[in-house]
Amino acid sequence: MQYHSTNKTEQQAISQATDYYAESINNEVCNTNKMVAILGYVTLLGWLIAILFYDKHKSNYTTFHLRQSLGLIITGGLLALLPLIGWLMNIGVILVWLYAIYHAIQGKQEMVPFLGNCYQEHLDFIK
């Protein structure tokens, strides 16, 4: 009888260790995805580096944030071509960029105001 109870105790310990290990792997993947998403918001060079990392760490979370960040980069670049009015509108793009990077750090998928849906629809080549 005692042998049987020891066997159950060992099985419980192994089960707990396996659960802990699986949870730590999931957190590591989540942290890697967060890093790729945040890196995508750091200028065009950061976006290009993030897309290289993305090839190995594909997820809906990183796809979402890479589309949002590329959309913001394109919008900011186009507005920079318009003198004065475009430059002033870029202040709004910077505020939206801060909003988006905040949600990427938090691990959320919040669309940027006004153009978020458009970015998700038209930048669908990032899969």
HULIN-V565259 format. One record per pair of residues at least 4 apart in sequence whose ideal C-beta (glycine too) atoms are under 7 Angstrom apart, sorted by the first residue. I is the first residue (numbers start at 1). GAP is how many residues later the second one is. If there is no record, write none. Layout:
BEGIN
I,GAP / I,GAP
END
This chain:
BEGIN
1,4 / 2,4 / 3,4 / 4,4 / 5,4 / 6,4 / 7,4 / 8,4 / 9,4 / 10,4 / 11,4 / 12,4 / 13,4 / 14,4 / 15,4 / 16,4 / 17,4 / 18,4 / 19,4 / 20,4 / 21,4 / 22,4 / 23,4 / 24,4 / 25,4 / 26,4 / 27,4 / 28,4 / 29,4 / 30,4 / 31,4 / 32,4 / 32,25 / 33,4 / 33,24 / 33,26 / 33,28 / 33,29 / 34,4 / 34,70 / 34,73 / 35,4 / 36,4 / 36,14 / 36,17 / 36,18 / 36,21 / 36,26 / 37,24 / 37,25 / 37,28 / 37,67 / 38,63 / 38,66 / 38,67 / 39,7 / 39,10 / 39,11 / 40,6 / 40,7 / 40,10 / 40,25 / 40,26 / 40,29 / 41,5 / 41,28 / 41,56 / 41,59 / 41,60 / 41,63 / 42,4 / 44,4 / 44,29 / 45,4 / 46,4 / 47,4 / 47,22 / 47,23 / 47,26 / 48,4 / 49,4 / 50,4 / 50,16 / 51,15 / 53,4 / 54,4 / 54,8 / 54,12 / 57,5 / 58,4 / 59,4 / 60,4 / 61,4 / 61,48 / 62,4 / 63,4 / 63,63 / 63,64 / 64,4 / 64,45 / 65,4 / 65,39 / 66,4 / 66,60 / 67,4 / 67,52 / 67,53 / 67,56 / 67,59 / 68,4 / 68,32 / 68,43 / 68,44 / 68,48 / 68,51 / 69,4 / 69,31 / 70,4 / 70,53 / 71,4 / 71,44 / 71,48 / 71,52 / 72,4 / 72,21 / 72,24 / 72,25 / 72,28 / 72,40 / 73,4 / 74,4 / 75,4 / 75,18 / 75,40 / 76,4 / 76,14 / 76,17 / 79,7 / 79,10 / 79,11 / 79,14 / 80,6 / 80,7 / 80,10 / 81,5 / 82,4 / 83,4 / 84,4 / 85,4 / 86,4 / 89,4 / 90,4 / 91,4 / 92,4 / 93,4 / 94,4 / 95,4 / 96,4 / 96,16 / 96,17 / 97,4 / 98,4 / 99,4 / 99,13 / 100,4 / 100,12 / 101,4 / 102,4 / 103,5 / 103,7 / 111,5 / 111,6 / 112,4 / 115,4 / 116,4 / 117,4 / 118,4 / 119,4
END
